[in-house]
Amino acid sequence: MVGVYSEGGNADWDLWTLPILAGSEVGLSGSVVDLATADNSNNTVNRIQLGSGVPPSFLLRVVVDNTNFQHNPVSRLRVRGDNDNGSVDVDVKLTDLVVNGITDIYTFRYDNFEPGDFIKIQLNSGAVGMGSGFGGLMFDVIPEPSSIGLALLGGLGLGRVCRRRGVRLAG
């Protein structure tokens, strides 16, 4: 049997707390499992197509090792960036990952990607009869350096205003 399925609710798997925006709920982790990765490499995620509004720099985070020693991509976690005309080629292949039963998040940085570029994720469990998987994918925008500077200046200005108000109220 070959296919991809999701699995979750296993009491032996790690508990996760969702971010505050999601209500800070706690729940058992799950996994997207690819049976074709049983001691074999497979493009579990064939294509994440990037559309309009792609930021100049962003992070892709892949969650693994959350399933109590099941479904881990021990032999390979390979994340690639590409496009159809071959001008983009990013390839990071991690092998022989350390598995300890505590959730890991691997982070990959992408710079200068454009609409139409895409990302692929390849897994290999390294175990006969056991498909590997991932517990989640997260994308985060990296702010441009100019916006970081503006935020710092704004924070400094706000700090001065608050300090002045504090002095007036105390005096």
Summary of the structure (lengths in Angstrom):
residues: 171
radius of gyration: 21.0
end to end distance: 76.8
largest distance: 76.8
contacts: 459
relative contact order: 0.23
helix: 19%
strand: 40%
